[in-house]
Amino acid sequence: MNWLAPQRPEFPERLPEEQHRGYQVELLIVFSVTLGLSGLRSLVRLLDSLLQPVPLNQQSVALNVPQARFDLLDLVAQLLSVLQLAAWGGIGLYLLWRGGIKLRMIGLDRTRIGPDALGSLGLAAVIGIPGLVFYLIAYNLGLNLQVQPSVLDETWWRTIVLILAAAGNAWAEEALVVGYLLTRFRQFGWSENKALLASSVLRGSYHLYQGFGGFIGNVVMGLVFGRVWQRTNRLWVLVLAHTLLDVAAFVGYTVLRGHVSWLP
Protein backbone atom coordinates (compact mmCIF):
# COMPACT_ATOMS: atom_id res chain seq x y z
CA MET A 1 0.00 0.00 0.00
CA ASN A 2 2.91 2.34 0.68
CA TRP A 3 3.82 2.12 -3.00
CA LEU A 4 0.30 3.16 -4.05
CA ALA A 5 -0.24 5.89 -1.47
CA PRO A 6 3.10 6.83 0.11
CA GLN A 7 3.31 9.42 2.83
CA ARG A 8 5.19 12.64 2.20
CA PRO A 9 8.66 12.29 3.77
CA GLU A 10 9.91 14.70 6.40
CA PHE A 11 12.63 15.96 4.04
CA PRO A 12 12.59 18.48 2.51
CA GLU A 13 10.63 20.71 4.85
CA ARG A 14 7.53 22.39 3.51
CA LEU A 15 8.18 26.00 2.51
CA PRO A 16 6.19 28.83 4.10
CA GLU A 17 3.34 30.05 1.88
CA GLU A 18 5.03 33.42 1.33
CA GLN A 19 7.98 31.68 -0.37
CA HIS A 20 5.86 29.69 -2.83
CA ARG A 21 5.48 32.48 -5.38
CA GLY A 22 9.22 32.88 -5.88
CA TYR A 23 9.77 29.16 -6.40
CA GLN A 24 6.74 28.93 -8.69
CA VAL A 25 8.31 31.62 -10.87
CA GLU A 26 11.56 29.66 -10.77
CA LEU A 27 9.75 26.54 -12.00
CA LEU A 28 8.11 28.49 -14.80
CA ILE A 29 11.44 29.92 -15.96
CA VAL A 30 13.31 26.60 -15.77
CA PHE A 31 10.74 24.65 -17.74
CA SER A 32 10.10 27.51 -20.17
CA VAL A 33 13.65 27.10 -21.46
CA THR A 34 13.92 23.32 -21.10
CA LEU A 35 11.42 20.46 -21.17
CA GLY A 36 8.25 22.50 -20.72
CA LEU A 37 8.97 24.39 -23.92
CA SER A 38 9.75 21.05 -25.59
CA GLY A 39 6.30 19.88 -24.52
CA LEU A 40 4.58 22.81 -26.19
CA ARG A 41 6.61 22.31 -29.36
CA SER A 42 5.72 18.62 -29.34
CA LEU A 43 2.02 19.49 -29.11
CA VAL A 44 2.34 21.76 -32.14
CA ARG A 45 4.14 19.00 -34.06
CA LEU A 46 1.46 16.46 -33.17
CA LEU A 47 -1.31 18.80 -34.31
CA ASP A 48 0.58 19.34 -37.55
CA SER A 49 0.85 15.58 -38.04
CA LEU A 50 -2.87 15.12 -37.36
CA LEU A 51 -3.68 17.70 -40.03
CA GLN A 52 -1.73 15.78 -42.66
CA PRO A 53 -3.81 13.83 -45.22
CA VAL A 54 -2.21 10.51 -44.22
CA PRO A 55 -2.56 8.52 -40.96
CA LEU A 56 -0.01 8.90 -38.20
CA ASN A 57 1.54 5.48 -38.85
CA GLN A 58 2.30 6.49 -42.41
CA GLN A 59 4.39 9.40 -41.16
CA SER A 60 7.80 9.20 -39.52
CA VAL A 61 9.86 11.17 -37.06
CA ALA A 62 13.60 10.87 -36.49
CA LEU A 63 15.23 11.50 -33.12
CA ASN A 64 18.95 11.73 -33.87
CA VAL A 65 19.48 13.50 -37.17
CA PRO A 66 22.45 15.06 -38.98
CA GLN A 67 22.96 18.70 -37.99
CA ALA A 68 25.61 19.72 -40.50
CA ARG A 69 26.70 18.67 -43.98
CA PHE A 70 30.35 18.15 -43.17
CA ASP A 71 31.30 15.18 -41.04
CA LEU A 72 33.41 16.92 -38.38
CA LEU A 73 31.01 19.85 -38.12
CA ASP A 74 28.17 17.40 -37.62
CA LEU A 75 30.15 15.74 -34.83
CA VAL A 76 30.68 19.10 -33.12
CA ALA A 77 26.98 19.94 -33.47
CA GLN A 78 25.97 16.59 -31.99
CA LEU A 79 28.30 17.09 -29.02
CA LEU A 80 26.91 20.58 -28.45
CA SER A 81 23.41 19.09 -28.26
CA VAL A 82 24.64 16.67 -25.60
CA LEU A 83 26.22 19.58 -23.73
CA GLN A 84 22.90 21.42 -23.80
CA LEU A 85 21.13 18.43 -22.25
CA ALA A 86 23.79 18.20 -19.55
CA ALA A 87 23.32 21.90 -18.80
CA TRP A 88 19.54 21.51 -18.59
CA GLY A 89 19.87 18.90 -15.89
CA GLY A 90 22.54 20.96 -14.19
CA ILE A 91 20.24 23.98 -13.93
CA GLY A 92 17.70 22.15 -11.80
CA LEU A 93 20.28 20.49 -9.59
CA TYR A 94 22.18 23.75 -9.09
CA LEU A 95 19.01 25.51 -7.97
CA LEU A 96 18.32 22.75 -5.46
CA TRP A 97 21.91 22.99 -4.20
CA ARG A 98 21.64 26.77 -3.83
CA GLY A 99 18.53 26.17 -1.74
CA GLY A 100 20.40 23.92 0.66
CA ILE A 101 19.50 20.53 -0.84
CA LYS A 102 22.67 18.57 -1.42
CA LEU A 103 22.79 16.16 -4.36
CA ARG A 104 23.27 13.14 -2.08
CA MET A 105 19.91 13.97 -0.53
CA ILE A 106 18.14 13.16 -3.80
CA GLY A 107 20.20 10.06 -4.56
CA LEU A 108 23.14 11.42 -6.55
CA ASP A 109 26.05 10.04 -4.56
CA ARG A 110 28.51 7.16 -4.93
CA THR A 111 27.71 5.22 -1.78
CA ARG A 112 25.57 2.55 -3.50
CA ILE A 113 27.22 2.01 -6.88
CA GLY A 114 26.57 -1.74 -7.01
CA PRO A 115 22.92 -1.70 -5.88
CA ASP A 116 22.19 1.31 -8.09
CA ALA A 117 23.63 -0.48 -11.14
CA LEU A 118 21.63 -3.65 -10.45
CA GLY A 119 18.49 -1.64 -9.79
CA SER A 120 18.90 0.22 -13.07
CA LEU A 121 19.17 -3.05 -15.00
CA GLY A 122 15.95 -4.33 -13.46
CA LEU A 123 14.12 -1.07 -14.02
CA ALA A 124 15.26 -0.88 -17.64
CA ALA A 125 13.95 -4.40 -18.25
CA VAL A 126 10.61 -3.64 -16.60
CA ILE A 127 10.10 -0.58 -18.81
CA GLY A 128 11.96 -1.52 -21.99
CA ILE A 129 10.34 -4.78 -23.05
CA PRO A 130 6.69 -3.77 -22.43
CA GLY A 131 7.49 -0.34 -23.87
CA LEU A 132 8.63 -1.82 -27.19
CA VAL A 133 5.51 -4.00 -27.36
CA PHE A 134 3.28 -1.01 -26.59
CA TYR A 135 4.97 1.08 -29.29
CA LEU A 136 4.41 -1.62 -31.90
CA ILE A 137 0.75 -1.95 -30.89
CA ALA A 138 0.20 1.82 -30.96
CA TYR A 139 1.93 2.06 -34.33
CA ASN A 140 -0.17 -0.70 -35.89
CA LEU A 141 -3.35 0.88 -34.49
CA GLY A 142 -2.45 4.16 -36.18
CA LEU A 143 -1.89 6.02 -32.90
CA ASN A 144 1.81 6.65 -33.37
CA LEU A 145 4.22 7.86 -35.98
CA GLN A 146 7.03 5.62 -37.16
CA VAL A 147 9.82 6.57 -34.74
CA GLN A 148 13.33 6.36 -36.17
CA PRO A 149 15.73 6.60 -33.20
CA SER A 150 18.64 7.50 -35.49
CA VAL A 151 19.17 8.47 -39.11
CA LEU A 152 22.78 9.52 -38.64
CA ASP A 153 25.15 8.58 -41.43
CA GLU A 154 27.48 5.65 -40.82
CA THR A 155 30.59 7.33 -39.40
CA TRP A 156 33.32 6.36 -36.98
CA TRP A 157 31.74 8.46 -34.27
CA ARG A 158 28.05 7.52 -34.70
CA THR A 159 27.85 4.93 -31.91
CA ILE A 160 29.80 7.16 -29.52
CA VAL A 161 27.48 10.09 -30.17
CA LEU A 162 24.36 7.94 -29.78
CA ILE A 163 25.58 6.68 -26.39
CA LEU A 164 26.36 10.23 -25.27
CA ALA A 165 22.96 11.42 -26.52
CA ALA A 166 21.29 8.63 -24.55
CA ALA A 167 23.14 9.65 -21.39
CA GLY A 168 22.35 13.33 -22.02
CA ASN A 169 18.64 12.67 -22.46
CA ALA A 170 18.55 10.53 -19.33
CA TRP A 171 20.43 13.08 -17.26
CA ALA A 172 18.30 16.04 -18.34
CA GLU A 173 14.95 14.29 -17.95
CA GLU A 174 15.54 12.54 -14.64
CA ALA A 175 17.33 15.50 -13.05
CA LEU A 176 14.59 17.96 -14.03
CA VAL A 177 11.33 15.99 -14.08
CA VAL A 178 12.10 13.81 -11.06
CA GLY A 179 14.91 15.12 -8.87
CA TYR A 180 14.19 18.83 -9.24
CA LEU A 181 10.43 18.96 -9.89
CA LEU A 182 9.30 16.37 -7.34
CA THR A 183 11.53 17.95 -4.69
CA ARG A 184 9.98 21.36 -5.32
CA PHE A 185 6.49 19.85 -5.16
CA ARG A 186 7.34 18.36 -1.79
CA GLN A 187 8.42 21.79 -0.63
CA PHE A 188 5.04 23.14 -1.76
CA GLY A 189 3.33 20.51 0.37
CA TRP A 190 1.86 18.51 -2.52
CA SER A 191 0.88 14.90 -1.92
CA GLU A 192 3.18 12.29 -3.43
CA ASN A 193 0.51 11.05 -5.85
CA LYS A 194 -0.47 14.53 -7.06
CA ALA A 195 3.19 15.42 -7.66
CA LEU A 196 3.83 12.11 -9.42
CA LEU A 197 0.89 12.58 -11.80
CA ALA A 198 1.96 16.13 -12.72
CA SER A 199 5.55 15.03 -13.31
CA SER A 200 4.46 12.08 -15.45
CA VAL A 201 2.14 14.17 -17.63
CA LEU A 202 4.99 16.63 -18.19
CA ARG A 203 7.24 13.73 -19.23
CA GLY A 204 4.60 12.53 -21.65
CA SER A 205 4.03 16.02 -23.08
CA TYR A 206 7.46 16.43 -24.64
CA HIS A 207 7.03 13.08 -26.40
CA LEU A 208 3.75 14.08 -28.06
CA TYR A 209 5.55 14.58 -31.38
CA GLN A 210 5.75 10.77 -31.56
CA GLY A 211 1.96 10.42 -31.38
CA PHE A 212 -0.54 9.37 -28.73
CA GLY A 213 1.37 6.15 -28.07
CA GLY A 214 4.52 8.11 -27.27
CA PHE A 215 2.58 10.29 -24.84
CA ILE A 216 0.86 7.43 -23.02
CA GLY A 217 3.96 5.25 -22.93
CA ASN A 218 6.06 8.00 -21.38
CA VAL A 219 3.36 8.93 -18.86
CA VAL A 220 3.45 5.30 -17.69
CA MET A 221 7.26 5.40 -17.61
CA GLY A 222 7.04 8.58 -15.55
CA LEU A 223 4.67 6.98 -13.07
CA VAL A 224 7.03 4.02 -12.57
CA PHE A 225 10.26 6.03 -12.49
CA GLY A 226 8.83 8.73 -10.24
CA ARG A 227 7.41 6.25 -7.76
CA VAL A 228 10.70 4.33 -7.62
CA TRP A 229 12.46 7.57 -6.71
CA GLN A 230 9.80 8.55 -4.18
CA ARG A 231 10.22 5.20 -2.43
CA THR A 232 13.99 4.70 -2.76
CA ASN A 233 15.39 8.23 -3.10
CA ARG A 234 17.99 6.94 -5.61
CA LEU A 235 18.15 9.19 -8.66
CA TRP A 236 21.17 7.39 -10.12
CA VAL A 237 19.00 4.29 -10.65
CA LEU A 238 16.68 6.30 -12.88
CA VAL A 239 19.47 8.01 -14.81
CA LEU A 240 21.28 4.74 -15.49
CA ALA A 241 18.09 2.85 -16.41
CA HIS A 242 17.00 5.63 -18.78
CA THR A 243 20.46 5.66 -20.35
CA LEU A 244 20.29 1.91 -20.95
CA LEU A 245 16.85 2.24 -22.55
CA ASP A 246 17.97 4.97 -24.91
CA VAL A 247 21.24 3.23 -25.81
CA ALA A 248 19.25 0.10 -26.68
CA ALA A 249 16.85 2.16 -28.78
CA PHE A 250 19.41 4.38 -30.54
CA VAL A 251 22.19 1.88 -31.17
CA GLY A 252 19.89 -1.12 -31.49
CA TYR A 253 17.89 0.59 -34.20
CA THR A 254 20.99 1.30 -36.31
CA VAL A 255 21.98 -2.38 -36.04
CA LEU A 256 18.54 -3.89 -36.70
CA ARG A 257 17.19 -1.42 -39.28
CA GLY A 258 16.53 -3.26 -42.53
CA HIS A 259 17.34 -6.65 -41.02
CA VAL A 260 14.15 -7.49 -39.08
CA SER A 261 10.61 -7.43 -40.46
CA TRP A 262 8.82 -6.40 -37.26
CA LEU A 263 10.66 -3.09 -36.90
CA PRO A 264 8.84 -0.28 -38.77
N, C-alpha and C positions, 0 to 999 in steps of 0.2 A: 504493500500500500504506500510505503514511503516513496517508491519510485513514481507512483501515479499522482500523489498529492504531497510532495515534500514540504516540510516547514522551512520558512525563510531562516537562514543561518544568522548567528549573531554578528558575523563579520560580512561585509562592512557595516558600520553603524548607519542607521537611517539619518539622512540629512535634515536639518530644520527646514520648515516650509519656505522660509525667506531665502534660502539658498537654491531652491529648485529652479527658479527662473534662469539663473546664470548657467546652470548645467544643462538646462533644456536648450538654451541658445547654443551652447557648446556642441550638443548632439546634432542640432540642426546644421551647424557649420561643418562638422566633421563628415556627416553623411551627404551633405550637399556637394562635397568635392570628391567623395569616394563612392561607396557602394549604393548609397541612396540615389545619387544621380544616375548611376548605372541602371538602377531599377526603372527609373522614369524613361531612360533611353530604350530599355528593353521593351517596355510597354508600347512605345511608339513603333518599334520595329515589328512587334507582334501584330499591331493594328494594320501596319502596312502589308504584312504577309497575308492577313485575313482579307484584305481588299484586293488581293491578286486574283486573277480569273482561274487559278488552278488550286487544288487542295493543298493543305499544309505539307502532306507527305510527298508531294511532287516538287517541293521546294527544298533548298538546302542552305545550311549555314555552316561556315568554317570558323573554328576557334583560333587556331594558330596559323596565321597567314603571312606571306612575305610582306615586308614593310619597305623594301628598297629594291631597286633593280640590280644593283651590284652586290656581289656575294658578301664582301667584308662590311659594306655599309648596312646590309640586311642584318648581319650578325650584331653589329653595334646597336641597331634599332631594337632588335629582340632583347638584348641585354638591358637596354634602357627601360623597356617595358617591365622587365623583372624588377629592376631597381625601383620603379614607380610602385609596384605592388608591395615591395618591402617597406617603402616609405609610408604607404597607407596604413599598414599594420603598426608601424612604429609610431604614427601619430596618436592612435588610441592608447597604446601602452605608455607612451610618454606622458599623456595627460593624466592617466591613472597614477603614474609614479609621482608627478608633480603634486597630486592630491594626497600623497602619503600612502598609496597602495603599492607595495613592492611587488615585483613580478613573481616572486616565489609564492606570494599569497594567492595568485590565481593559477598556479601550477606550471610556471615557467622556471623551473630550477633543475639541477642535475642530480638530485638526491635519489631518484627512482628511475634511472636510465633503463635497466632491464625490464621491470614491470611496465613502464610506459611503452617500450618497444613491443612487448608481447600484447599489451592491451590494444595498441594501434593495429596490429595484424588481425586480431579478432574483430575489431570494429570495422576495419576495411572489408573483411569478408562478409560481415553481416549486412553492410550497405551495398557493397559492390555487386555481388551476384544477383540479389533481387532487383537492384537498380538497373542492371543490364536487361533483365527479363522485362521489367516494367517499360523501359524505353522501347524495346522491340514491339511490345503490345500497343503502346500509345502510337507508335509510328504506323503500324499496320491498321489501326483504327482511324487514322487520319487526324490525330490530335497533336502530332509533333512533326517538326521539320526533320529532314535528314541531317543529322549532326555529323560533321566531319571534324574530328578532334584536331587534325593537322593536314594542311595542304602545302607545307613547306617543301621546297625542292630538296632533292637528295644531296646533302652536302656533308662534309666531315664533321660539322658542328651541330647538325640537326638534333641528334639524340641528346646531346648535352643541353642544348637550349630548351628542349621539351621537358627535360627533368627539372631544370631551373624554373621554367614557367610553372610546372606543377607545384614546386615548393613555394613559389611566389604567390600563386593563387591560394594555396592552403594557408600560408602565413597571414595574408591580408584578410581573408574571410574569417578565419577562426579568431584572430586577434581582435577584429572589429566587431563582428556579429555575436561572438560569444564572450570572450574575455572582457572587452570594453563595454559593450552594450548591456549585457546581463548584470555586470557589476554596477553600472549606473542605475539600472532599474531597481536593483536591491537598495541602493542608496535613496531612491525615491519612495521606497516602501511598497513596491509592487509585489504581488504574490508570485511565487515561482512559476506557476502555470500561466499566468497572464503574461509575464515577461518572456517565457519560452515561446508562446504562441506568436507574440509580436516579432521576436527575433527570427523565428522560422518563416513567417510570411515575408519578412524583409529578404531573407536568403532566397526564397523562391522568386521574389520580384525581379531580381537582376538576372534570372535565367528565363524570363518570359520570352526572350527572343527565340528560344528553342521551340516554343509552343506550349500548350497546356500541360503536356506530359512533363516537360522540363520544369515547369512551375511546381506541379504537384510532387514530383519526385524529390525536388530540393526542399520543399516544405517538410516532407517526411524525414529527409536527411537532417534537417535542422532540428526537428523534434527529438530525434535520437541523439544527435551530437550534443545538443544543448542540455538534455537531461543527463547524459553521461557526465558532462562537466559539473552540472549542479549537484550531482551525487558524489563525484569523486574529487572535484576541484583540481583536475589534471589537464591543463590545456595542451601540454605536449602530446598527449595521446590523440587529441583531435587533429592537431597540425600534422603529425606523422601519418595518421590514417588517411587524411585528406590528400596528402602528398602521394601516398601509395595508390589511391584511387585514380588520381589524375595522371600519374606516370603510366599506370596500366592502360588508361584510356588513350593518352597521347601517343605513347610509344607503341602500344599494342595495335593501335589502328594503323600506323604506318607499316607494321609488319604483316598484318592480316589483310589489309585492303587489296582487293582483287584476287584473294586466294581462298576466301570462304564465301559460300553462297548466302548465309544467313545475315551477313553484315551489309546494311544498306549502303 
